[in-house]
Amino acid sequence: MKDVTSKAATLREAVAEAKITMPPEIQTMLRERRLEKGDALEIGRVAGVMAAKRTWEIIPFCHPLPITGAEIAYDFEPDGVRIRASVRTVAPTGVEMEALTAASVTALTLYDMLKPHTKDLEIVETRLLMKTGGKSGDYFRQGASRKE
């Protein structure tokens, strides 16, 4: 684990996304919250926030961080759902892994809740969109909005 003892605590933010593809009829069931296992969008949101807060427990060299904000948002697209995870902290190290973990776990949760209805699911495009704060400076994926 990297020693961050001498680093200053600053505001750190990161946004990551993942996409899960599915047939249109399954997306309709998801939107209408008619799934066998319950409201996957809200359960996925809770799972994503919990994942952000517990990233340090599952990624070996991540530091435990005081997460001050975490949100999960969904964008419906013709072939699936794009999940956007935003995470904030004031700490000596960034929250990129927390945002990536939140997006990933949200996608996995949706997959688990959708699989009784179809096996035609795929998690794709998990990636960091932006991060701010820290010594290495800000990063914005090309084409990503600075207001992510």
N, C-alpha and C positions, 0 to 999 in steps of 0.2 A: 504494500500500500504506500502510495506517495505521501511523504510528510508535508502537510500544508500548514503546520504550526505557525510559521512566520508570515504566511500570506494574510492580507487584510480581508476582512469580511466585507463584501460589497453585494449590491443587488445583482442577482443572476437570474436570467430568464431563459427558457428554451421552449421551442415548439417542435413537435414531431408529428408525423402522420403515418397511418397505415391504411390500407384499403382491403376490404373483403368483397369479393365478387360473389354474385348469387343470381339465380334465375329471377325474372321479373315477378312471378307470382309469390315467391318467397319474400322479396322486398316489400310487396304489398302487405303481406301478413306481418312483417316486421313493423312497417309504418303504422299499421292499424292495431298493433299490439295484440295480435291474435295467435300467439305462439303457445304451444303445449306447455312449455316451461315457465311462461310468464312474460313480463315486459322486459325484453332483452336490452332495449336501449337504456333504461334506467339501471338495470342490473349491471350492464357493461360500464356505465358511467361510474358507479360505485367501485367496481372492480379496478378500473383504471386509476382512480384516485388512491385507492388502497395500495395499488402496485407502485405508484410514484413514491408514496410514503415508506414503502418497505424495500425499495430497490437495493439498498445496502445489504439486505439479508440474503439476496439471491445472486447478486453479481459480486464475486469475491473481493475485488479491490476498490469497490465504491465506498465512500465515506457516508456515515449516517448524517443526514442533513435535516435542519429544521425547515420543512416545507411550509411556506407561508401562503401558498396558493396553488391550486391544481384544478384545472377544468378539462372536461371532455366535451367535444362538440362533434356533431355528425353532419355530413353533407351527402345527400342522396344523389347518386349519379345513375345514368341509364343501366349500367351493368353491376351496380353494387353500392356500397357505402364507404365513404372516406371518413376516417376517424382522425380528429385533430386533438392532440393532448398538449396543453400549456401548463408549465410548471414554473414557480417562482420561489426564491429563497434569498435570504441575506446570509452569506456564508463565504468561507475562503476558497471554495471550489464550486464548479458549475453543476447544472442540473440537466445536462444533455441526456445522460443515461436514464434519469428519472422520467423524462418526457418520452424517450424511446420505449422504456419499459411500460409506461402507462398506455401508450398507443398499442403496443403489442398485446398486452394483457386484455385490453378492451376488445381487440380483434379476436383473440382466442375465446373470450367469453361469448361474443356473438356467435362464433363458430359452434361452440358447445350448445348454445341454445337453439341454433338453426338446424343442427344435424339431424334431429328426429324428422325433419320435414324434407330434407334433401341431402345428398352427398356431393352435390355439384357446388361446392364452396371452395374458395381459394383466397388465402391471405397473401397480398402482394404489396410491393412498394413501401415497405417500412423504411422511413428515412427522417433525418433531421432537417427541418425547414429553416430554423434560425436559432441563434443563441446570442445573448448579450451579457456584458459584464466580464470582469476578469482581465488578467494580464495579456492574454492572447487576443483580446479584442472581440469585436462583434463578427458574426457570421450570418449571412443571408444566402440561402440556396438561390441560385439563379432562377429568376421567375417568381420567387416567393415575395409576397408583399411585406413591407416593413411594419405593417400593422397586424401581423399574424398574431 
